[in-house]
Amino acid sequence: MISRLKGLTLDNLVSAIVVLANSTVVTASATENPDLFWSLRGAGAAFGIVTSFTFKTFDAPENNLVFEYFINAANSSQLVNILSTLQDFAINTQPPELNMRIFVGRNQFTGVYYGNRTEYDKLMNPLLTKLGVSTTSGKVSAKGWIDTLTSFSNGPLAQPDIYDYHENFFAKSLMTSYLNEKSLKGLADYYFSTARNLTRSWYLLIDMHGGAKSAISQIGADATAYAHRNATFKMQFNDRIFPDSATYKPEMMSFLNDWVSAIESGDALVKHGMYINYADTSLTNSEAHTRYWGKNYAKLVDVKARYDPKKVFEGPQLVGSV
């Protein structure tokens, strides 16, 4: 929740100690094995075992405004207007101090602002008006850094002696630089015709990821293996079933696959990226490589051949998988 101000975690990595497939131990940094360092920042699982990281740090901000508003679209047109307004704001106006997300279906609009209440109101009140949200309908709380993080993690993380927590779910993602009106209408129509009528525990989470003033967007698309610098929205689709011991059947995947298709059918000229941390098991390896890494994939294959020619570090959809 501070990446628009401070960049991604991978953007703050200074160096890593890596055990390679041939058992040698090397340092990866901007000056030592820079091609490996480039690859680790976005595709690390395919290249070695990292035993330590060195990060650039920053002073934790302690005067933060955490907000949550109830946001509800009564029909498809209203949802299109909400998402279009947020997209335009993220691209053109949203300052790096503001991080926010919307849960479609849960009617939550949440985020954190690193600044004072006067600045917050001046920035947010016009946006809330455009979204059709009353400025008095939400909750804005001043929090320190740790409490800010906790508020977005559903409470303190349990620390059992043996960690044995599981969820049974299928996930997809889209990393979109711009969704035209047809794409937004495809998203909204599918929500009202299909998604909201499904009784499974699903959600669509949309982060305002990039835009002209986001720190993420200030770094070149080929500066690291991470390929989504131009993504305005980071969209996570998640469909969970209960109990967690149940089997998520392949035919259930059509729910989210069809939703993504409804969005992408709005612009046949665009093939959006996807986010590897929301691994999509319905993709072929070839499609996953293109969606996750785009034009960076060819270079990743070359680096893989040098550091792991026998493909010791291999897995579904990883760099070099066939």
N, C-alpha and C positions, 0 to 999 in steps of 0.2 A: 504493500500500500504506500510505498514511497518511490517506486521505480520511475515515475514521471519526473521526479525531482532529482534523484540520485542515480538513475540508470538501473539496469538489470543487475542481478547478483554477478552474472558472468562478466559484466562490464567493469566490475570492481575487483576482479581476480588479478593479482600481481604475478603469482607463480604457483606451480604445483610440482610436487615430487611424484614421479610416476614409475611404477614397475611395468616394464614392457614384456611382451610375449616371450622374448628370449632370456628373461630373468634379469636383465640389466636394469639399473635404477638411474633415472635421468631427471634433470630439472627442465621443466617447460616454462618459458617466460618469453618476453618480447625480444630478449637477446640470446637465449639458449633454447635450441630446438623450437624456433618460432612457428614452424609449420604445425608441429604437434600442439603448441599452445593455442594456435588459431583453431584447431580442430576440437580441442577439449571444450572450448567455449561455444557449445551448441550441439555437440555430437560425441561427448566424452566416453560413453559406454563402450564404444567400438575400438578403443585405442590402447587401453591399459588399465591398471589399477592405481588410482590416486591414493597415496598414503597421507598426504598433507597438502593443505591449501594455505596460501598467504593472500590476504585480502587487504585492499585499501578500505579504511573505515572512516566514519564521520561521527561527529558529536550527535547523540540522539536528541531530537527535538522534544522538549518536555511540555510545551504549551500547544496542544493539538485539539482541533475541534472534530469530533467524531459525530457524524449525522446519519439519520435514517428517516425516510419519509415513506408514507403509504402512497403508492402510485398505481392507478387502476385505469385500464382502458376498457370502455364499455363495448367497443366494436373494433373491427379491423382498421378502419380509417383512423381512429384515435391512437391505436398502437403504432401505426405507420408514422403519425405525426410525432409521437413521443420519441421513437427511435431516430427519425430524421433530424429532430431538434438536437438530440444528444450527439449524433454524428457530426452535424455542422458545428456545434459548440466545441467538440473535441478537436476537430480539424483546425478551426480558426481562432478560438478564443481561450480555451481552457489553459490556465497557467500551470506551470510545473508543480506549484505548491498544492494543487488540487488533484486528488485521486478519487475516482468514483466508479460505481458499478450498478447494474440493474439486474434484478432477478425477474425474468419474464415468467409469469405464472404464480409467483409468490408475492407479486406486487410490492417489492421492496426496492427502494432507491437509496443506496448507502455509500459512504465514503469517509474520507478524512481530509481536512484542510489544515495546512501548516501555516497558521497566521492568526490574526486577532478577529474578534467577532465583527467589528465594524467593516473590515475588509471582506469578510465572509458574506455578510448581508448584502453589501454592494455588488458582489459578484454573483451570488446565488439567487437572490430574490427575482431578478429579471428572468433567469433561467427557469425557476420554479413556476413563474407565471406562464411562460411559454409552454411548459409541460402540463399545465392545468392542475398544478399541485399547490394547495394552500400553504403559505409560509408558516402557519400555526399548526399544521397537521403532523409535523414531524418532531423529532427530538434531536437536539444539538447539545453535546456534552463535552466539556473540557477535560482532557485526559493526558496523563504522562505517557511516555513511550511504551512501557511494558503493558499498561492497561489498554493502550491503543491497539497493540498487537493482539492482546487477549480478546478484545471485543470482536475481532474478525476471525477468531479461531474456535468459536462456539464454546468458549470457556477454557479454563486451564487444561492442558493436556495431561491425561492420566499417566501415571508412572508405575505401572504394575511390575512385579518381579519378573514376570514373563509377559512380554507384549504379544498379545494374541487377538488383535482386532482385525476384522475382515469385513468387506462389503462385497456384495455380488451385484455387479453393474456392467453396463456397456456405455462407453463414452465416445463422443466425437468432438471435433472442434472446427472452427473456421477463423482464419486470420484475415480480416477484410480491410482493405485500404479505403474502399468506398462501396456502399450498397446503393444502387439506383432505386427509383421508386418501385419498379417492377419487382426487384429482389426483396425490398422491404415488404411489399404487399404479399409476396409469396410466403414470407416468414409469418406475417400477421394472419393471413387467411388460414394457414395450416394450424396455427395456434387455436383459432376459434372453431375450426371445423373438426380438428382431430385431437390435438395435444390436451386441451383443457378437459376433454371428455374421457381421457385415459386415467384409470384409477391407480396405476403404478406410481411409485415415488420418483418422479422425474423433475428435472429443472433445466432451465437455460439461463446461464450466467454470462453477462456481457460486461467485460471490463473496458473502460475507456483507456486504451493502451498507448496510443501514439498521438499524432497531431503535430502541428507546426512548432509547438512550444514544449513538447515532451523530450526529456533527456534521451529516451530510447531512440527517437527519430534523428537525433543529432549525429549518430554514428553511422558510417557507411554500411550498405547492405552486404559488402564483402569484407568488412573489417574483422568480423568473426564468423564462425560457422552458422550462427543464428541468423536466419534469413528473413525475419519478419519486421524489419525496421519501419516499413511503411504501413504497418497494420494499425488502423484507427481503432477497430474493435477486436478484442480477443474473446471469442465466443466458445464457451464450454457447454456441450449438451451431455446430460447425464441421466441415465435411466436405471434405477436401482430396483431390485426385487427382494422380497422377504419370503421366508427367512433367508439368512445369508448362506445357509446350507443348501438352498434350492439351486436349480440349474437354470441359468439364463440361456434360453433356447435360441438357436440361430435365427429362427423365423421372427423372434422379437426385435431383431436389429432393424427391421424395416421401418419401425416407428421413427427412429432418429435418422436413418438413411434417407427416408422420404422427406423428412423436414429439411435436411441439407439440400436435397435435390430441388425442393420447392424454392429455396432461396437462390440457388445457382442457376436455375432455369430462367431467372429474370435477366440475365446478362450472359449470353452464349459466348461472348468474346473474352470473358474473365474466368480464370481458374484460380480460386483462392487457395492460399496456403493453409496448412494445418499445423498444430502444435504437438510436438512429439511427447510432451509430458501428459497429454490426454490421449494416450496411444489408442489408435482405432484399429481393432482387430479385423474389421471387415475389409480393410484395404489390402491389395496385393503389395508385395514388397516394392515393385517398381513404382506403383502409384504413391506409396508411402514415401519413398525417397524423393519424389518430385514435390509432393505436398509439404513435407517437413523441411527440406533444405533447398528447394528451387535450384537456382543457378550455381549454388555453392556445392552441389553434390559431386560434380566431376572432380573438383579439387579434393574433396574428402576421400574419394576413391583412390586418388593418387597417393595421398598421405597414408591411407590405410595400407596400401601395397608396400610402402617403405617400412612402416613400423610393425605391421602384423601381416606379413605375406602369407602365412599359413592359416590365417583366420582363427586364431586361438580364441579371440574375443568375438563371439558370434552370437546372434540371436535374431528372432523374427524382426524384420524391418530395420535393423541396424545397418550402418554403412557397410557395404560390401555383401549384404545378404542377397541370396538369389532364390 
